[in-house]
Amino acid sequence: MVVVYSVLLMGVLGFSFGVFLAYAAQKFKVEEDNRLKEILGILPGINCGACGFPGCEAYAKAILSGKADVNRCLPGRPQGVPEKIKKVLEGSSG
């Protein structure tokens, strides 16, 4: 009988914690800007620091927040990175 009560108690506790975690995940979820992934796809991804930021992701976040210009990526200039980023910021990602 002790085994049945133990299994029942563990089942109830597991279900309760699962419901709580599902609620917490919905309550505290963080919305991410989809443009960040697009800009990261455009940047060369070599994390050289030539733009003055410690990597391409930090540079992309600075672009989205308006703290950096789109033409600071030196390795990406020959591939037209600034023009592509401007298109993403304007809303036409094609």
mmCIF file as gemmi writes it, N, C-alpha and C atoms, coordinates in Angstrom:
data_model
loop_
_atom_site.group_PDB
_atom_site.id
_atom_site.type_symbol
_atom_site.label_atom_id
_atom_site.label_alt_id
_atom_site.label_comp_id
_atom_site.label_asym_id
_atom_site.label_entity_id
_atom_site.label_seq_id
_atom_site.pdbx_PDB_ins_code
_atom_site.Cartn_x
_atom_site.Cartn_y
_atom_site.Cartn_z
_atom_site.occupancy
_atom_site.B_iso_or_equiv
_atom_site.pdbx_formal_charge
_atom_site.auth_seq_id
_atom_site.auth_asym_id
_atom_site.pdbx_PDB_model_num
ATOM 1 N N . MET Axp A 1 ? 0.82 -1.191 0 1 0 ? 1 A 1
ATOM 2 C CA . MET Axp A 1 ? 0 0 0 1 0 ? 1 A 1
ATOM 3 C C . MET Axp A 1 ? 0.867 1.259 0 1 0 ? 1 A 1
ATOM 4 N N . VAL Axp A 2 ? 2.026 1.183 0.635 1 0 ? 2 A 1
ATOM 5 C CA . VAL Axp A 2 ? 2.931 2.32 0.691 1 0 ? 2 A 1
ATOM 6 C C . VAL Axp A 2 ? 3.429 2.648 -0.714 1 0 ? 2 A 1
ATOM 7 N N . VAL Axp A 3 ? 3.661 1.65 -1.515 1 0 ? 3 A 1
ATOM 8 C CA . VAL Axp A 3 ? 4.142 1.853 -2.874 1 0 ? 3 A 1
ATOM 9 C C . VAL Axp A 3 ? 3.083 2.585 -3.701 1 0 ? 3 A 1
ATOM 10 N N . VAL Axp A 4 ? 1.835 2.229 -3.535 1 0 ? 4 A 1
ATOM 11 C CA . VAL Axp A 4 ? 0.751 2.873 -4.287 1 0 ? 4 A 1
ATOM 12 C C . VAL Axp A 4 ? 0.648 4.34 -3.909 1 0 ? 4 A 1
ATOM 13 N N . TYR Axp A 5 ? 0.707 4.627 -2.604 1 0 ? 5 A 1
ATOM 14 C CA . TYR Axp A 5 ? 0.637 6.024 -2.165 1 0 ? 5 A 1
ATOM 15 C C . TYR Axp A 5 ? 1.85 6.826 -2.658 1 0 ? 5 A 1
ATOM 16 N N . SER Axp A 6 ? 2.999 6.207 -2.654 1 0 ? 6 A 1
ATOM 17 C CA . SER Axp A 6 ? 4.209 6.89 -3.119 1 0 ? 6 A 1
ATOM 18 C C . SER Axp A 6 ? 4.116 7.209 -4.609 1 0 ? 6 A 1
ATOM 19 N N . VAL Axp A 7 ? 3.662 6.241 -5.387 1 0 ? 7 A 1
ATOM 20 C CA . VAL Axp A 7 ? 3.525 6.455 -6.823 1 0 ? 7 A 1
ATOM 21 C C . VAL Axp A 7 ? 2.473 7.517 -7.095 1 0 ? 7 A 1
ATOM 22 N N . LEU Axp A 8 ? 1.378 7.484 -6.371 1 0 ? 8 A 1
ATOM 23 C CA . LEU Axp A 8 ? 0.315 8.472 -6.528 1 0 ? 8 A 1
ATOM 24 C C . LEU Axp A 8 ? 0.813 9.877 -6.162 1 0 ? 8 A 1
ATOM 25 N N . LEU Axp A 9 ? 1.539 9.968 -5.051 1 0 ? 9 A 1
ATOM 26 C CA . LEU Axp A 9 ? 2.082 11.259 -4.616 1 0 ? 9 A 1
ATOM 27 C C . LEU Axp A 9 ? 3.07 11.809 -5.641 1 0 ? 9 A 1
ATOM 28 N N . MET Axp A 10 ? 3.947 10.966 -6.149 1 0 ? 10 A 1
ATOM 29 C CA . MET Axp A 10 ? 4.915 11.417 -7.151 1 0 ? 10 A 1
ATOM 30 C C . MET Axp A 10 ? 4.226 11.84 -8.446 1 0 ? 10 A 1
ATOM 31 N N . GLY Axp A 11 ? 3.175 11.136 -8.825 1 0 ? 11 A 1
ATOM 32 C CA . GLY Axp A 11 ? 2.419 11.516 -10.019 1 0 ? 11 A 1
ATOM 33 C C . GLY Axp A 11 ? 1.76 12.871 -9.867 1 0 ? 11 A 1
ATOM 34 N N . VAL Axp A 12 ? 1.151 13.109 -8.712 1 0 ? 12 A 1
ATOM 35 C CA . VAL Axp A 12 ? 0.494 14.401 -8.454 1 0 ? 12 A 1
ATOM 36 C C . VAL Axp A 12 ? 1.531 15.517 -8.413 1 0 ? 12 A 1
ATOM 37 N N . LEU Axp A 13 ? 2.652 15.268 -7.744 1 0 ? 13 A 1
ATOM 38 C CA . LEU Axp A 13 ? 3.704 16.287 -7.684 1 0 ? 13 A 1
ATOM 39 C C . LEU Axp A 13 ? 4.271 16.578 -9.076 1 0 ? 13 A 1
ATOM 40 N N . GLY Axp A 14 ? 4.512 15.541 -9.859 1 0 ? 14 A 1
ATOM 41 C CA . GLY Axp A 14 ? 5.033 15.742 -11.211 1 0 ? 14 A 1
ATOM 42 C C . GLY Axp A 14 ? 4.072 16.531 -12.079 1 0 ? 14 A 1
ATOM 43 N N . PHE Axp A 15 ? 2.796 16.207 -12.009 1 0 ? 15 A 1
ATOM 44 C CA . PHE Axp A 15 ? 1.789 16.943 -12.775 1 0 ? 15 A 1
ATOM 45 C C . PHE Axp A 15 ? 1.712 18.396 -12.324 1 0 ? 15 A 1
ATOM 46 N N . SER Axp A 16 ? 1.731 18.622 -10.996 1 0 ? 16 A 1
ATOM 47 C CA . SER Axp A 16 ? 1.658 19.992 -10.465 1 0 ? 16 A 1
ATOM 48 C C . SER Axp A 16 ? 2.85 20.827 -10.915 1 0 ? 16 A 1
ATOM 49 N N . PHE Axp A 17 ? 4.046 20.262 -10.814 1 0 ? 17 A 1
ATOM 50 C CA . PHE Axp A 17 ? 5.242 20.997 -11.248 1 0 ? 17 A 1
ATOM 51 C C . PHE Axp A 17 ? 5.215 21.253 -12.755 1 0 ? 17 A 1
ATOM 52 N N . GLY Axp A 18 ? 4.721 20.294 -13.51 1 0 ? 18 A 1
ATOM 53 C CA . GLY Axp A 18 ? 4.608 20.483 -14.955 1 0 ? 18 A 1
ATOM 54 C C . GLY Axp A 18 ? 3.677 21.617 -15.315 1 0 ? 18 A 1
ATOM 55 N N . VAL Axp A 19 ? 2.53 21.685 -14.649 1 0 ? 19 A 1
ATOM 56 C CA . VAL Axp A 19 ? 1.576 22.776 -14.882 1 0 ? 19 A 1
ATOM 57 C C . VAL Axp A 19 ? 2.194 24.112 -14.487 1 0 ? 19 A 1
ATOM 58 N N . PHE Axp A 20 ? 2.88 24.142 -13.353 1 0 ? 20 A 1
ATOM 59 C CA . PHE Axp A 20 ? 3.519 25.383 -12.911 1 0 ? 20 A 1
ATOM 60 C C . PHE Axp A 20 ? 4.584 25.842 -13.901 1 0 ? 20 A 1
ATOM 61 N N . LEU Axp A 21 ? 5.406 24.92 -14.381 1 0 ? 21 A 1
ATOM 62 C CA . LEU Axp A 21 ? 6.454 25.289 -15.33 1 0 ? 21 A 1
ATOM 63 C C . LEU Axp A 21 ? 5.878 25.75 -16.664 1 0 ? 21 A 1
ATOM 64 N N . ALA Axp A 22 ? 4.789 25.14 -17.105 1 0 ? 22 A 1
ATOM 65 C CA . ALA Axp A 22 ? 4.147 25.578 -18.347 1 0 ? 22 A 1
ATOM 66 C C . ALA Axp A 22 ? 3.591 26.991 -18.193 1 0 ? 22 A 1
ATOM 67 N N . TYR Axp A 23 ? 2.981 27.27 -17.042 1 0 ? 23 A 1
ATOM 68 C CA . TYR Axp A 23 ? 2.459 28.609 -16.778 1 0 ? 23 A 1
ATOM 69 C C . TYR Axp A 23 ? 3.6 29.628 -16.717 1 0 ? 23 A 1
ATOM 70 N N . ALA Axp A 24 ? 4.669 29.301 -16.007 1 0 ? 24 A 1
ATOM 71 C CA . ALA Axp A 24 ? 5.798 30.219 -15.868 1 0 ? 24 A 1
ATOM 72 C C . ALA Axp A 24 ? 6.453 30.492 -17.219 1 0 ? 24 A 1
ATOM 73 N N . ALA Axp A 25 ? 6.532 29.48 -18.074 1 0 ? 25 A 1
ATOM 74 C CA . ALA Axp A 25 ? 7.134 29.675 -19.392 1 0 ? 25 A 1
ATOM 75 C C . ALA Axp A 25 ? 6.313 30.648 -20.227 1 0 ? 25 A 1
ATOM 76 N N . GLN Axp A 26 ? 5.002 30.572 -20.139 1 0 ? 26 A 1
ATOM 77 C CA . GLN Axp A 26 ? 4.145 31.499 -20.877 1 0 ? 26 A 1
ATOM 78 C C . GLN Axp A 26 ? 4.169 32.893 -20.265 1 0 ? 26 A 1
ATOM 79 N N . LYS Axp A 27 ? 4.186 32.974 -18.957 1 0 ? 27 A 1
ATOM 80 C CA . LYS Axp A 27 ? 4.143 34.261 -18.263 1 0 ? 27 A 1
ATOM 81 C C . LYS Axp A 27 ? 5.419 35.069 -18.478 1 0 ? 27 A 1
ATOM 82 N N . PHE Axp A 28 ? 6.561 34.403 -18.478 1 0 ? 28 A 1
ATOM 83 C CA . PHE Axp A 28 ? 7.846 35.1 -18.529 1 0 ? 28 A 1
ATOM 84 C C . PHE Axp A 28 ? 8.565 34.938 -19.863 1 0 ? 28 A 1
ATOM 85 N N . LYS Axp A 29 ? 7.869 34.556 -20.921 1 0 ? 29 A 1
ATOM 86 C CA . LYS Axp A 29 ? 8.547 34.378 -22.2 1 0 ? 29 A 1
ATOM 87 C C . LYS Axp A 29 ? 9.002 35.733 -22.751 1 0 ? 29 A 1
ATOM 88 N N . VAL Axp A 30 ? 10.116 35.704 -23.427 1 0 ? 30 A 1
ATOM 89 C CA . VAL Axp A 30 ? 10.727 36.912 -23.971 1 0 ? 30 A 1
ATOM 90 C C . VAL Axp A 30 ? 10.551 36.883 -25.489 1 0 ? 30 A 1
ATOM 91 N N . GLU Axp A 31 ? 9.953 37.921 -26.013 1 0 ? 31 A 1
ATOM 92 C CA . GLU Axp A 31 ? 9.783 38.039 -27.462 1 0 ? 31 A 1
ATOM 93 C C . GLU Axp A 31 ? 11.094 38.526 -28.076 1 0 ? 31 A 1
ATOM 94 N N . GLU Axp A 32 ? 11.553 37.837 -29.102 1 0 ? 32 A 1
ATOM 95 C CA . GLU Axp A 32 ? 12.79 38.214 -29.778 1 0 ? 32 A 1
ATOM 96 C C . GLU Axp A 32 ? 12.45 38.823 -31.131 1 0 ? 32 A 1
ATOM 97 N N . ASP Axp A 33 ? 13.19 39.855 -31.483 1 0 ? 33 A 1
ATOM 98 C CA . ASP Axp A 33 ? 12.984 40.521 -32.761 1 0 ? 33 A 1
ATOM 99 C C . ASP Axp A 33 ? 13.47 39.605 -33.884 1 0 ? 33 A 1
ATOM 100 N N . ASN Axp A 34 ? 12.604 39.307 -34.83 1 0 ? 34 A 1
ATOM 101 C CA . ASN Axp A 34 ? 12.963 38.414 -35.938 1 0 ? 34 A 1
ATOM 102 C C . ASN Axp A 34 ? 14.035 39.026 -36.837 1 0 ? 34 A 1
ATOM 103 N N . ARG Axp A 35 ? 14.115 40.34 -36.843 1 0 ? 35 A 1
ATOM 104 C CA . ARG Axp A 35 ? 15.127 40.999 -37.676 1 0 ? 35 A 1
ATOM 105 C C . ARG Axp A 35 ? 16.538 40.678 -37.209 1 0 ? 35 A 1
ATOM 106 N N . LEU Axp A 36 ? 16.693 40.343 -35.916 1 0 ? 36 A 1
ATOM 107 C CA . LEU Axp A 36 ? 18.024 40.009 -35.393 1 0 ? 36 A 1
ATOM 108 C C . LEU Axp A 36 ? 18.584 38.787 -36.117 1 0 ? 36 A 1
ATOM 109 N N . LYS Axp A 37 ? 17.767 37.764 -36.293 1 0 ? 37 A 1
ATOM 110 C CA . LYS Axp A 37 ? 18.229 36.557 -36.99 1 0 ? 37 A 1
ATOM 111 C C . LYS Axp A 37 ? 18.545 36.861 -38.446 1 0 ? 37 A 1
ATOM 112 N N . GLU Axp A 38 ? 17.752 37.724 -39.064 1 0 ? 38 A 1
ATOM 113 C CA . GLU Axp A 38 ? 18.009 38.073 -40.458 1 0 ? 38 A 1
ATOM 114 C C . GLU Axp A 38 ? 19.334 38.822 -40.597 1 0 ? 38 A 1
ATOM 115 N N . ILE Axp A 39 ? 19.569 39.766 -39.702 1 0 ? 39 A 1
ATOM 116 C CA . ILE Axp A 39 ? 20.811 40.541 -39.758 1 0 ? 39 A 1
ATOM 117 C C . ILE Axp A 39 ? 22.013 39.636 -39.469 1 0 ? 39 A 1
ATOM 118 N N . LEU Axp A 40 ? 21.869 38.726 -38.511 1 0 ? 40 A 1
ATOM 119 C CA . LEU Axp A 40 ? 22.969 37.796 -38.23 1 0 ? 40 A 1
ATOM 120 C C . LEU Axp A 40 ? 23.255 36.908 -39.43 1 0 ? 40 A 1
ATOM 121 N N . GLY Axp A 41 ? 22.224 36.58 -40.201 1 0 ? 41 A 1
ATOM 122 C CA . GLY Axp A 41 ? 22.434 35.788 -41.406 1 0 ? 41 A 1
ATOM 123 C C . GLY Axp A 41 ? 23.148 36.572 -42.496 1 0 ? 41 A 1
ATOM 124 N N . ILE Axp A 42 ? 22.979 37.867 -42.49 1 0 ? 42 A 1
ATOM 125 C CA . ILE Axp A 42 ? 23.615 38.722 -43.488 1 0 ? 42 A 1
ATOM 126 C C . ILE Axp A 42 ? 25.077 38.999 -43.132 1 0 ? 42 A 1
ATOM 127 N N . LEU Axp A 43 ? 25.35 39.213 -41.858 1 0 ? 43 A 1
ATOM 128 C CA . LEU Axp A 43 ? 26.716 39.513 -41.429 1 0 ? 43 A 1
ATOM 129 C C . LEU Axp A 43 ? 27.632 38.319 -41.693 1 0 ? 43 A 1
ATOM 130 N N . PRO Axp A 44 ? 28.933 38.575 -41.913 1 0 ? 44 A 1
ATOM 131 C CA . PRO Axp A 44 ? 29.848 37.482 -42.254 1 0 ? 44 A 1
ATOM 132 C C . PRO Axp A 44 ? 30.02 36.444 -41.147 1 0 ? 44 A 1
ATOM 133 N N . GLY Axp A 45 ? 29.84 36.826 -39.89 1 0 ? 45 A 1
ATOM 134 C CA . GLY Axp A 45 ? 29.933 35.867 -38.792 1 0 ? 45 A 1
ATOM 135 C C . GLY Axp A 45 ? 31.343 35.509 -38.371 1 0 ? 45 A 1
ATOM 136 N N . ILE Axp A 46 ? 32.313 36.356 -38.693 1 0 ? 46 A 1
ATOM 137 C CA . ILE Axp A 46 ? 33.687 36.039 -38.316 1 0 ? 46 A 1
ATOM 138 C C . ILE Axp A 46 ? 34.075 36.643 -36.972 1 0 ? 46 A 1
ATOM 139 N N . ASN Axp A 47 ? 33.191 37.459 -36.388 1 0 ? 47 A 1
ATOM 140 C CA . ASN Axp A 47 ? 33.4 38.039 -35.059 1 0 ? 47 A 1
ATOM 141 C C . ASN Axp A 47 ? 34.77 38.692 -34.912 1 0 ? 47 A 1
ATOM 142 N N . CYS Axp A 48 ? 35.132 39.515 -35.897 1 0 ? 48 A 1
ATOM 143 C CA . CYS Axp A 48 ? 36.467 40.109 -35.933 1 0 ? 48 A 1
ATOM 144 C C . CYS Axp A 48 ? 36.6 41.317 -35.003 1 0 ? 48 A 1
ATOM 145 N N . GLY Axp A 49 ? 35.511 41.995 -34.721 1 0 ? 49 A 1
ATOM 146 C CA . GLY Axp A 49 ? 35.569 43.175 -33.87 1 0 ? 49 A 1
ATOM 147 C C . GLY Axp A 49 ? 35.926 44.446 -34.604 1 0 ? 49 A 1
ATOM 148 N N . ALA Axp A 50 ? 35.998 44.424 -35.921 1 0 ? 50 A 1
ATOM 149 C CA . ALA Axp A 50 ? 36.361 45.613 -36.692 1 0 ? 50 A 1
ATOM 150 C C . ALA Axp A 50 ? 35.281 46.693 -36.587 1 0 ? 50 A 1
ATOM 151 N N . CYS Axp A 51 ? 34.071 46.309 -36.244 1 0 ? 51 A 1
ATOM 152 C CA . CYS Axp A 51 ? 32.976 47.272 -36.116 1 0 ? 51 A 1
ATOM 153 C C . CYS Axp A 51 ? 33.015 47.988 -34.773 1 0 ? 51 A 1
ATOM 154 N N . GLY Axp A 52 ? 33.828 47.503 -33.842 1 0 ? 52 A 1
ATOM 155 C CA . GLY Axp A 52 ? 33.897 48.098 -32.522 1 0 ? 52 A 1
ATOM 156 C C . GLY Axp A 52 ? 33.048 47.37 -31.496 1 0 ? 52 A 1
ATOM 157 N N . PHE Axp A 53 ? 32.464 46.249 -31.875 1 0 ? 53 A 1
ATOM 158 C CA . PHE Axp A 53 ? 31.647 45.46 -30.965 1 0 ? 53 A 1
ATOM 159 C C . PHE Axp A 53 ? 32.279 44.078 -30.811 1 0 ? 53 A 1
ATOM 160 N N . PRO Axp A 54 ? 32.014 43.399 -29.691 1 0 ? 54 A 1
ATOM 161 C CA . PRO Axp A 54 ? 32.691 42.123 -29.439 1 0 ? 54 A 1
ATOM 162 C C . PRO Axp A 54 ? 32.139 40.922 -30.195 1 0 ? 54 A 1
ATOM 163 N N . GLY Axp A 55 ? 31.556 41.141 -31.332 1 0 ? 55 A 1
ATOM 164 C CA . GLY Axp A 55 ? 31.059 40.039 -32.143 1 0 ? 55 A 1
ATOM 165 C C . GLY Axp A 55 ? 29.909 40.495 -33.013 1 0 ? 55 A 1
ATOM 166 N N . CYS Axp A 56 ? 29.54 39.649 -33.945 1 0 ? 56 A 1
ATOM 167 C CA . CYS Axp A 56 ? 28.48 40.014 -34.887 1 0 ? 56 A 1
ATOM 168 C C . CYS Axp A 56 ? 27.119 40.145 -34.206 1 0 ? 56 A 1
ATOM 169 N N . GLU Axp A 57 ? 26.856 39.328 -33.196 1 0 ? 57 A 1
ATOM 170 C CA . GLU Axp A 57 ? 25.566 39.422 -32.518 1 0 ? 57 A 1
ATOM 171 C C . GLU Axp A 57 ? 25.438 40.738 -31.763 1 0 ? 57 A 1
ATOM 172 N N . ALA Axp A 58 ? 26.491 41.175 -31.096 1 0 ? 58 A 1
ATOM 173 C CA . ALA Axp A 58 ? 26.454 42.451 -30.392 1 0 ? 58 A 1
ATOM 174 C C . ALA Axp A 58 ? 26.285 43.605 -31.383 1 0 ? 58 A 1
ATOM 175 N N . TYR Axp A 59 ? 26.92 43.503 -32.521 1 0 ? 59 A 1
ATOM 176 C CA . TYR Axp A 59 ? 26.784 44.53 -33.557 1 0 ? 59 A 1
ATOM 177 C C . TYR Axp A 59 ? 25.358 44.555 -34.102 1 0 ? 59 A 1
ATOM 178 N N . ALA Axp A 60 ? 24.774 43.386 -34.334 1 0 ? 60 A 1
ATOM 179 C CA . ALA Axp A 60 ? 23.399 43.322 -34.84 1 0 ? 60 A 1
ATOM 180 C C . ALA Axp A 60 ? 22.42 43.908 -33.83 1 0 ? 60 A 1
ATOM 181 N N . LYS Axp A 61 ? 22.621 43.622 -32.544 1 0 ? 61 A 1
ATOM 182 C CA . LYS Axp A 61 ? 21.751 44.187 -31.506 1 0 ? 61 A 1
ATOM 183 C C . LYS Axp A 61 ? 21.909 45.704 -31.438 1 0 ? 61 A 1
ATOM 184 N N . ALA Axp A 62 ? 23.137 46.196 -31.628 1 0 ? 62 A 1
ATOM 185 C CA . ALA Axp A 62 ? 23.366 47.638 -31.617 1 0 ? 62 A 1
ATOM 186 C C . ALA Axp A 62 ? 22.708 48.307 -32.822 1 0 ? 62 A 1
ATOM 187 N N . ILE Axp A 63 ? 22.705 47.635 -33.953 1 0 ? 63 A 1
ATOM 188 C CA . ILE Axp A 63 ? 22.03 48.18 -35.132 1 0 ? 63 A 1
ATOM 189 C C . ILE Axp A 63 ? 20.537 48.293 -34.871 1 0 ? 63 A 1
ATOM 190 N N . LEU Axp A 64 ? 19.95 47.253 -34.308 1 0 ? 64 A 1
ATOM 191 C CA . LEU Axp A 64 ? 18.51 47.261 -34.054 1 0 ? 64 A 1
ATOM 192 C C . LEU Axp A 64 ? 18.114 48.294 -33.006 1 0 ? 64 A 1
ATOM 193 N N . SER Axp A 65 ? 18.979 48.541 -32.047 1 0 ? 65 A 1
ATOM 194 C CA . SER Axp A 65 ? 18.655 49.534 -31.022 1 0 ? 65 A 1
ATOM 195 C C . SER Axp A 65 ? 19.005 50.947 -31.458 1 0 ? 65 A 1
ATOM 196 N N . GLY Axp A 66 ? 19.638 51.092 -32.619 1 0 ? 66 A 1
ATOM 197 C CA . GLY Axp A 66 ? 19.973 52.418 -33.132 1 0 ? 66 A 1
ATOM 198 C C . GLY Axp A 66 ? 21.276 52.981 -32.6 1 0 ? 66 A 1
ATOM 199 N N . LYS Axp A 67 ? 22.103 52.154 -31.99 1 0 ? 67 A 1
ATOM 200 C CA . LYS Axp A 67 ? 23.367 52.614 -31.412 1 0 ? 67 A 1
ATOM 201 C C . LYS Axp A 67 ? 24.546 52.488 -32.366 1 0 ? 67 A 1
ATOM 202 N N . ALA Axp A 68 ? 24.319 51.886 -33.541 1 0 ? 68 A 1
ATOM 203 C CA . ALA Axp A 68 ? 25.417 51.696 -34.499 1 0 ? 68 A 1
ATOM 204 C C . ALA Axp A 68 ? 24.895 51.875 -35.918 1 0 ? 68 A 1
ATOM 205 N N . ASP Axp A 69 ? 25.782 52.348 -36.791 1 0 ? 69 A 1
ATOM 206 C CA . ASP Axp A 69 ? 25.443 52.488 -38.204 1 0 ? 69 A 1
ATOM 207 C C . ASP Axp A 69 ? 25.543 51.127 -38.89 1 0 ? 69 A 1
ATOM 208 N N . VAL Axp A 70 ? 24.883 51.004 -40.019 1 0 ? 70 A 1
ATOM 209 C CA . VAL Axp A 70 ? 24.889 49.73 -40.742 1 0 ? 70 A 1
ATOM 210 C C . VAL Axp A 70 ? 26.164 49.519 -41.55 1 0 ? 70 A 1
ATOM 211 N N . ASN Axp A 71 ? 26.985 50.539 -41.698 1 0 ? 71 A 1
ATOM 212 C CA . ASN Axp A 71 ? 28.175 50.419 -42.559 1 0 ? 71 A 1
ATOM 213 C C . ASN Axp A 71 ? 29.473 50.24 -41.772 1 0 ? 71 A 1
ATOM 214 N N . ARG Axp A 72 ? 29.409 49.709 -40.564 1 0 ? 72 A 1
ATOM 215 C CA . ARG Axp A 72 ? 30.623 49.535 -39.762 1 0 ? 72 A 1
ATOM 216 C C . ARG Axp A 72 ? 31.282 48.177 -39.944 1 0 ? 72 A 1
ATOM 217 N N . CYS Axp A 73 ? 30.646 47.272 -40.667 1 0 ? 73 A 1
ATOM 218 C CA . CYS Axp A 73 ? 31.21 45.932 -40.874 1 0 ? 73 A 1
ATOM 219 C C . CYS Axp A 73 ? 32.193 45.991 -42.051 1 0 ? 73 A 1
ATOM 220 N N . LEU Axp A 74 ? 33.469 46.05 -41.734 1 0 ? 74 A 1
ATOM 221 C CA . LEU Axp A 74 ? 34.49 46.172 -42.778 1 0 ? 74 A 1
ATOM 222 C C . LEU Axp A 74 ? 34.601 44.921 -43.648 1 0 ? 74 A 1
ATOM 223 N N . PRO Axp A 75 ? 34.6 43.707 -43.093 1 0 ? 75 A 1
ATOM 224 C CA . PRO Axp A 75 ? 34.711 42.531 -43.966 1 0 ? 75 A 1
ATOM 225 C C . PRO Axp A 75 ? 33.477 42.315 -44.835 1 0 ? 75 A 1
ATOM 226 N N . GLY Axp A 76 ? 32.343 42.855 -44.44 1 0 ? 76 A 1
ATOM 227 C CA . GLY Axp A 76 ? 31.119 42.639 -45.191 1 0 ? 76 A 1
ATOM 228 C C . GLY Axp A 76 ? 30.836 43.663 -46.264 1 0 ? 76 A 1
ATOM 229 N N . ARG Axp A 77 ? 31.597 44.733 -46.298 1 0 ? 77 A 1
ATOM 230 C CA . ARG Axp A 77 ? 31.346 45.78 -47.301 1 0 ? 77 A 1
ATOM 231 C C . ARG Axp A 77 ? 31.441 45.283 -48.739 1 0 ? 77 A 1
ATOM 232 N N . PRO Axp A 78 ? 32.443 44.477 -49.102 1 0 ? 78 A 1
ATOM 233 C CA . PRO Axp A 78 ? 32.508 44.018 -50.5 1 0 ? 78 A 1
ATOM 234 C C . PRO Axp A 78 ? 31.313 43.146 -50.911 1 0 ? 78 A 1
ATOM 235 N N . GLN Axp A 79 ? 30.68 42.476 -49.955 1 0 ? 79 A 1
ATOM 236 C CA . GLN Axp A 79 ? 29.533 41.637 -50.269 1 0 ? 79 A 1
ATOM 237 C C . GLN Axp A 79 ? 28.206 42.396 -50.211 1 0 ? 79 A 1
ATOM 238 N N . GLY Axp A 80 ? 28.254 43.687 -49.906 1 0 ? 80 A 1
ATOM 239 C CA . GLY Axp A 80 ? 27.039 44.494 -49.872 1 0 ? 80 A 1
ATOM 240 C C . GLY Axp A 80 ? 26.227 44.343 -48.593 1 0 ? 80 A 1
ATOM 241 N N . VAL Axp A 81 ? 26.893 44.065 -47.492 1 0 ? 81 A 1
ATOM 242 C CA . VAL Axp A 81 ? 26.204 43.871 -46.216 1 0 ? 81 A 1
ATOM 243 C C . VAL Axp A 81 ? 25.421 45.116 -45.792 1 0 ? 81 A 1
ATOM 244 N N . PRO Axp A 82 ? 25.971 46.325 -45.885 1 0 ? 82 A 1
ATOM 245 C CA . PRO Axp A 82 ? 25.185 47.486 -45.441 1 0 ? 82 A 1
ATOM 246 C C . PRO Axp A 82 ? 23.869 47.65 -46.202 1 0 ? 82 A 1
ATOM 247 N N . GLU Axp A 83 ? 23.879 47.416 -47.5 1 0 ? 83 A 1
ATOM 248 C CA . GLU Axp A 83 ? 22.659 47.567 -48.287 1 0 ? 83 A 1
ATOM 249 C C . GLU Axp A 83 ? 21.625 46.505 -47.895 1 0 ? 83 A 1
ATOM 250 N N . LYS Axp A 84 ? 22.087 45.285 -47.655 1 0 ? 84 A 1
ATOM 251 C CA . LYS Axp A 84 ? 21.173 44.21 -47.262 1 0 ? 84 A 1
ATOM 252 C C . LYS Axp A 84 ? 20.564 44.489 -45.897 1 0 ? 84 A 1
ATOM 253 N N . ILE Axp A 85 ? 21.365 45.014 -44.971 1 0 ? 85 A 1
ATOM 254 C CA . ILE Axp A 85 ? 20.851 45.329 -43.637 1 0 ? 85 A 1
ATOM 255 C C . ILE Axp A 85 ? 19.837 46.467 -43.728 1 0 ? 85 A 1
ATOM 256 N N . LYS Axp A 86 ? 20.103 47.452 -44.574 1 0 ? 86 A 1
ATOM 257 C CA . LYS Axp A 86 ? 19.142 48.546 -44.747 1 0 ? 86 A 1
ATOM 258 C C . LYS Axp A 86 ? 17.805 48.014 -45.25 1 0 ? 86 A 1
ATOM 259 N N . LYS Axp A 87 ? 17.831 47.04 -46.15 1 0 ? 87 A 1
ATOM 260 C CA . LYS Axp A 87 ? 16.592 46.446 -46.643 1 0 ? 87 A 1
ATOM 261 C C . LYS Axp A 87 ? 15.826 45.74 -45.531 1 0 ? 87 A 1
ATOM 262 N N . VAL Axp A 88 ? 16.558 45.048 -44.668 1 0 ? 88 A 1
ATOM 263 C CA . VAL Axp A 88 ? 15.906 44.359 -43.542 1 0 ? 88 A 1
ATOM 264 C C . VAL Axp A 88 ? 15.277 45.382 -42.598 1 0 ? 88 A 1
ATOM 265 N N . LEU Axp A 89 ? 15.999 46.462 -42.334 1 0 ? 89 A 1
ATOM 266 C CA . LEU Axp A 89 ? 15.471 47.493 -41.433 1 0 ? 89 A 1
ATOM 267 C C . LEU Axp A 89 ? 14.265 48.212 -42.025 1 0 ? 89 A 1
ATOM 268 N N . GLU Axp A 90 ? 14.239 48.331 -43.359 1 0 ? 90 A 1
ATOM 269 C CA . GLU Axp A 90 ? 13.101 48.976 -44.01 1 0 ? 90 A 1
ATOM 270 C C . GLU Axp A 90 ? 11.899 48.031 -44.104 1 0 ? 90 A 1
ATOM 271 N N . GLY Axp A 91 ? 12.142 46.746 -43.947 1 0 ? 91 A 1
ATOM 272 C CA . GLY Axp A 91 ? 11.037 45.796 -43.943 1 0 ? 91 A 1
ATOM 273 C C . GLY Axp A 91 ? 10.976 44.904 -45.146 1 0 ? 91 A 1
ATOM 274 N N . SER Axp A 92 ? 11.797 45.157 -46.17 1 0 ? 92 A 1
ATOM 275 C CA . SER Axp A 92 ? 11.791 44.29 -47.349 1 0 ? 92 A 1
ATOM 276 C C . SER Axp A 92 ? 13.016 43.414 -47.303 1 0 ? 92 A 1
ATOM 277 N N . SER Axp A 93 ? 12.873 42.174 -46.854 1 0 ? 93 A 1
ATOM 278 C CA . SER Axp A 93 ? 14.019 41.282 -46.693 1 0 ? 93 A 1
ATOM 279 C C . SER Axp A 93 ? 14.387 40.562 -47.985 1 0 ? 93 A 1
ATOM 280 N N . GLY Axp A 94 ? 13.811 40.921 -49.12 1 0 ? 94 A 1
ATOM 281 C CA . GLY Axp A 94 ? 14.131 40.236 -50.371 1 0 ? 94 A 1
ATOM 282 C C . GLY Axp A 94 ? 15.156 40.906 -51.111 1 0 ? 94 A 1
